Every structure is written in C-alpha cells, then in structure tokens.
Amino acid sequence: MILVIALIALFVWSAVATVVELRRDGHRPTPTDWSRLAGRDLSQQAESGHVYR
C-alpha cells in the first residue's frame, strides 16, 4: 500500500512539475515577420517551377 501511495505521489509531482516547466520555458508560437526575410518583398508572388512551352 505504501508503494502505491508513493507512486501516486510521484505521478502527481511529475505532472505538476511538467506543467510548471512548460509554462516557464518561453517557447511560444510567434508569427513570421516576412519583412525580415532576405530577398523577399511583401508584394512578390510565388512563381511556378514548371515552364510550359
């Protein structure tokens, strides 16, 4: 019984630690700033790679 209680406590502790670390890691999805990409213009359109003659 003590082993079961220890395993439950370990699970709860690890789940809480995981949530805390995920909130603290600073990794968040951010939108791409297209103006910082080299050689790209905002008005530039995609070009097809196929040439038909």
VEXMI-19030 format. One record per atom (N, C-alpha, C, O): x, y, z; residue in three letters; residue number from 0; atom name. Coordinates in nm, 3 decimals. Layout:
ZAGU  px  py  pz  type  seq  atom
ZAGU  X  Y  Z  ALA  NUM  CA
...
// end
This chain:
ZAGU  px  py  pz  type  seq  atom
ZAGU  0.083  -0.120  0.000  MET  0  N
ZAGU  0.000  0.000  0.000  MET  0  CA
ZAGU  0.087  0.126  0.000  MET  0  C
ZAGU  0.055  0.226  -0.064  MET  0  O
ZAGU  0.198  0.118  0.073  ILE  1  N
ZAGU  0.288  0.234  0.078  ILE  1  CA
ZAGU  0.347  0.258  -0.061  ILE  1  C
ZAGU  0.366  0.373  -0.102  ILE  1  O
ZAGU  0.376  0.151  -0.132  LEU  2  N
ZAGU  0.431  0.164  -0.266  LEU  2  CA
ZAGU  0.331  0.231  -0.361  LEU  2  C
ZAGU  0.371  0.313  -0.444  LEU  2  O
ZAGU  0.204  0.198  -0.350  VAL  3  N
ZAGU  0.100  0.260  -0.434  VAL  3  CA
ZAGU  0.088  0.408  -0.403  VAL  3  C
ZAGU  0.076  0.489  -0.495  VAL  3  O
ZAGU  0.091  0.445  -0.278  ILE  4  N
ZAGU  0.083  0.585  -0.237  ILE  4  CA
ZAGU  0.206  0.661  -0.288  ILE  4  C
ZAGU  0.194  0.775  -0.334  ILE  4  O
ZAGU  0.323  0.599  -0.280  ALA  5  N
ZAGU  0.445  0.664  -0.329  ALA  5  CA
ZAGU  0.439  0.684  -0.481  ALA  5  C
ZAGU  0.481  0.788  -0.531  ALA  5  O
ZAGU  0.388  0.586  -0.553  LEU  6  N
ZAGU  0.376  0.601  -0.698  LEU  6  CA
ZAGU  0.276  0.709  -0.737  LEU  6  C
ZAGU  0.299  0.785  -0.831  LEU  6  O
ZAGU  0.165  0.717  -0.666  ILE  7  N
ZAGU  0.066  0.822  -0.693  ILE  7  CA
ZAGU  0.126  0.959  -0.663  ILE  7  C
ZAGU  0.107  1.053  -0.740  ILE  7  O
ZAGU  0.199  0.970  -0.552  ALA  8  N
ZAGU  0.263  1.098  -0.518  ALA  8  CA
ZAGU  0.366  1.137  -0.623  ALA  8  C
ZAGU  0.376  1.254  -0.660  ALA  8  O
ZAGU  0.443  1.041  -0.672  LEU  9  N
ZAGU  0.541  1.067  -0.776  LEU  9  CA
ZAGU  0.475  1.111  -0.906  LEU  9  C
ZAGU  0.524  1.202  -0.973  LEU  9  O
ZAGU  0.364  1.050  -0.941  PHE  10  N
ZAGU  0.290  1.088  -1.061  PHE  10  CA
ZAGU  0.237  1.230  -1.049  PHE  10  C
ZAGU  0.251  1.309  -1.142  PHE  10  O
ZAGU  0.177  1.263  -0.935  VAL  11  N
ZAGU  0.122  1.398  -0.915  VAL  11  CA
ZAGU  0.234  1.501  -0.920  VAL  11  C
ZAGU  0.220  1.606  -0.983  VAL  11  O
ZAGU  0.346  1.470  -0.853  TRP  12  N
ZAGU  0.459  1.563  -0.852  TRP  12  CA
ZAGU  0.514  1.586  -0.993  TRP  12  C
ZAGU  0.544  1.699  -1.030  TRP  12  O
ZAGU  0.528  1.480  -1.069  SER  13  N
ZAGU  0.581  1.494  -1.205  SER  13  CA
ZAGU  0.485  1.568  -1.297  SER  13  C
ZAGU  0.529  1.646  -1.381  SER  13  O
ZAGU  0.355  1.546  -1.282  ALA  14  N
ZAGU  0.257  1.616  -1.364  ALA  14  CA
ZAGU  0.260  1.766  -1.335  ALA  14  C
ZAGU  0.256  1.847  -1.427  ALA  14  O
ZAGU  0.266  1.802  -1.208  VAL  15  N
ZAGU  0.271  1.944  -1.170  VAL  15  CA
ZAGU  0.402  2.007  -1.219  VAL  15  C
ZAGU  0.401  2.118  -1.271  VAL  15  O
ZAGU  0.514  1.937  -1.203  ALA  16  N
ZAGU  0.643  1.990  -1.248  ALA  16  CA
ZAGU  0.645  2.009  -1.400  ALA  16  C
ZAGU  0.703  2.105  -1.449  ALA  16  O
ZAGU  0.583  1.918  -1.473  THR  17  N
ZAGU  0.576  1.930  -1.619  THR  17  CA
ZAGU  0.497  2.053  -1.660  THR  17  C
ZAGU  0.539  2.127  -1.749  THR  17  O
ZAGU  0.383  2.074  -1.597  VAL  18  N
ZAGU  0.301  2.191  -1.630  VAL  18  CA
ZAGU  0.375  2.320  -1.598  VAL  18  C
ZAGU  0.370  2.415  -1.675  VAL  18  O
ZAGU  0.443  2.324  -1.483  VAL  19  N
ZAGU  0.518  2.444  -1.444  VAL  19  CA
ZAGU  0.629  2.472  -1.544  VAL  19  C
ZAGU  0.647  2.586  -1.586  VAL  19  O
ZAGU  0.704  2.370  -1.582  GLU  20  N
ZAGU  0.814  2.390  -1.676  GLU  20  CA
ZAGU  0.765  2.429  -1.815  GLU  20  C
ZAGU  0.829  2.511  -1.882  GLU  20  O
ZAGU  0.656  2.374  -1.860  LEU  21  N
ZAGU  0.602  2.412  -1.990  LEU  21  CA
ZAGU  0.556  2.557  -1.992  LEU  21  C
ZAGU  0.566  2.624  -2.095  LEU  21  O
ZAGU  0.506  2.604  -1.882  ARG  22  N
ZAGU  0.463  2.744  -1.876  ARG  22  CA
ZAGU  0.582  2.838  -1.866  ARG  22  C
ZAGU  0.572  2.955  -1.905  ARG  22  O
ZAGU  0.694  2.792  -1.814  ARG  23  N
ZAGU  0.811  2.876  -1.793  ARG  23  CA
ZAGU  0.912  2.873  -1.906  ARG  23  C
ZAGU  1.003  2.955  -1.907  ARG  23  O
ZAGU  0.900  2.782  -2.000  ASP  24  N
ZAGU  1.007  2.763  -2.098  ASP  24  CA
ZAGU  1.021  2.876  -2.198  ASP  24  C
ZAGU  1.126  2.889  -2.260  ASP  24  O
ZAGU  0.919  2.959  -2.215  GLY  25  N
ZAGU  0.929  3.074  -2.304  GLY  25  CA
ZAGU  0.913  3.041  -2.451  GLY  25  C
ZAGU  0.925  3.130  -2.535  GLY  25  O
ZAGU  0.888  2.916  -2.484  HIS  26  N
ZAGU  0.871  2.879  -2.625  HIS  26  CA
ZAGU  0.724  2.895  -2.662  HIS  26  C
ZAGU  0.640  2.816  -2.620  HIS  26  O
ZAGU  0.696  2.996  -2.739  ARG  27  N
ZAGU  0.559  3.022  -2.782  ARG  27  CA
ZAGU  0.560  3.039  -2.933  ARG  27  C
ZAGU  0.656  3.092  -2.988  ARG  27  O
ZAGU  0.454  2.995  -3.001  PRO  28  N
ZAGU  0.448  3.018  -3.145  PRO  28  CA
ZAGU  0.433  3.167  -3.174  PRO  28  C
ZAGU  0.347  3.234  -3.118  PRO  28  O
ZAGU  0.518  3.218  -3.262  THR  29  N
ZAGU  0.511  3.360  -3.298  THR  29  CA
ZAGU  0.494  3.370  -3.449  THR  29  C
ZAGU  0.548  3.288  -3.524  THR  29  O
ZAGU  0.421  3.468  -3.494  PRO  30  N
ZAGU  0.402  3.484  -3.638  PRO  30  CA
ZAGU  0.533  3.525  -3.706  PRO  30  C
ZAGU  0.617  3.593  -3.646  PRO  30  O
ZAGU  0.550  3.484  -3.828  THR  31  N
ZAGU  0.671  3.517  -3.905  THR  31  CA
ZAGU  0.667  3.661  -3.950  THR  31  C
ZAGU  0.567  3.708  -4.003  THR  31  O
ZAGU  0.778  3.732  -3.928  ASP  32  N
ZAGU  0.791  3.869  -3.976  ASP  32  CA
ZAGU  0.851  3.861  -4.117  ASP  32  C
ZAGU  0.973  3.852  -4.133  ASP  32  O
ZAGU  0.764  3.864  -4.217  TRP  33  N
ZAGU  0.808  3.844  -4.355  TRP  33  CA
ZAGU  0.901  3.954  -4.404  TRP  33  C
ZAGU  0.975  3.932  -4.499  TRP  33  O
ZAGU  0.899  4.071  -4.341  SER  34  N
ZAGU  0.986  4.180  -4.385  SER  34  CA
ZAGU  1.133  4.153  -4.349  SER  34  C
ZAGU  1.221  4.221  -4.402  SER  34  O
ZAGU  1.161  4.059  -4.261  ARG  35  N
ZAGU  1.299  4.030  -4.221  ARG  35  CA
ZAGU  1.365  3.923  -4.305  ARG  35  C
ZAGU  1.485  3.899  -4.290  ARG  35  O
ZAGU  1.292  3.857  -4.392  LEU  36  N
ZAGU  1.350  3.753  -4.476  LEU  36  CA
ZAGU  1.428  3.815  -4.591  LEU  36  C
ZAGU  1.380  3.907  -4.656  LEU  36  O
ZAGU  1.547  3.765  -4.615  ALA  37  N
ZAGU  1.634  3.821  -4.718  ALA  37  CA
ZAGU  1.579  3.789  -4.857  ALA  37  C
ZAGU  1.537  3.677  -4.884  ALA  37  O
ZAGU  1.582  3.889  -4.942  GLY  38  N
ZAGU  1.546  3.869  -5.082  GLY  38  CA
ZAGU  1.397  3.855  -5.108  GLY  38  C
ZAGU  1.358  3.818  -5.218  GLY  38  O
ZAGU  1.315  3.884  -5.011  ARG  39  N
ZAGU  1.170  3.872  -5.029  ARG  39  CA
ZAGU  1.107  4.010  -5.018  ARG  39  C
ZAGU  1.145  4.091  -4.934  ARG  39  O
ZAGU  1.011  4.034  -5.103  ASP  40  N
ZAGU  0.934  4.156  -5.098  ASP  40  CA
ZAGU  0.791  4.116  -5.065  ASP  40  C
ZAGU  0.744  4.012  -5.111  ASP  40  O
ZAGU  0.722  4.196  -4.988  LEU  41  N
ZAGU  0.585  4.161  -4.949  LEU  41  CA
ZAGU  0.493  4.151  -5.069  LEU  41  C
ZAGU  0.395  4.077  -5.067  LEU  41  O
ZAGU  0.524  4.226  -5.175  SER  42  N
ZAGU  0.439  4.222  -5.293  SER  42  CA
ZAGU  0.480  4.110  -5.389  SER  42  C
ZAGU  0.411  4.088  -5.489  SER  42  O
ZAGU  0.588  4.042  -5.361  GLN  43  N
ZAGU  0.637  3.937  -5.451  GLN  43  CA
ZAGU  0.545  3.815  -5.443  GLN  43  C
ZAGU  0.508  3.770  -5.334  GLN  43  O
ZAGU  0.510  3.763  -5.558  GLN  44  N
ZAGU  0.420  3.648  -5.565  GLN  44  CA
ZAGU  0.500  3.521  -5.587  GLN  44  C
ZAGU  0.612  3.525  -5.638  GLN  44  O
ZAGU  0.443  3.411  -5.551  ALA  45  N
ZAGU  0.507  3.282  -5.576  ALA  45  CA
ZAGU  0.511  3.255  -5.725  ALA  45  C
ZAGU  0.417  3.287  -5.798  ALA  45  O
ZAGU  0.620  3.196  -5.768  GLU  46  N
ZAGU  0.634  3.165  -5.909  GLU  46  CA
ZAGU  0.633  3.014  -5.928  GLU  46  C
ZAGU  0.683  2.940  -5.844  GLU  46  O
ZAGU  0.577  2.970  -6.039  SER  47  N
ZAGU  0.572  2.829  -6.068  SER  47  CA
ZAGU  0.710  2.778  -6.109  SER  47  C
ZAGU  0.785  2.848  -6.177  SER  47  O
ZAGU  0.744  2.656  -6.069  GLY  48  N
ZAGU  0.871  2.599  -6.104  GLY  48  CA
ZAGU  0.868  2.527  -6.238  GLY  48  C
ZAGU  0.972  2.480  -6.286  GLY  48  O
ZAGU  0.751  2.517  -6.300  HIS  49  N
ZAGU  0.737  2.447  -6.427  HIS  49  CA
ZAGU  0.727  2.549  -6.541  HIS  49  C
ZAGU  0.659  2.651  -6.530  HIS  49  O
ZAGU  0.795  2.518  -6.648  VAL  50  N
ZAGU  0.788  2.604  -6.765  VAL  50  CA
ZAGU  0.725  2.525  -6.877  VAL  50  C
ZAGU  0.777  2.419  -6.915  VAL  50  O
ZAGU  0.614  2.573  -6.930  TYR  51  N
ZAGU  0.546  2.507  -7.041  TYR  51  CA
ZAGU  0.569  2.587  -7.167  TYR  51  C
ZAGU  0.549  2.708  -7.169  TYR  51  O
ZAGU  0.611  2.519  -7.272  ARG  52  N
ZAGU  0.638  2.589  -7.398  ARG  52  CA
ZAGU  0.545  2.543  -7.505  ARG  52  C
ZAGU  0.552  2.591  -7.618  ARG  52  O
// end
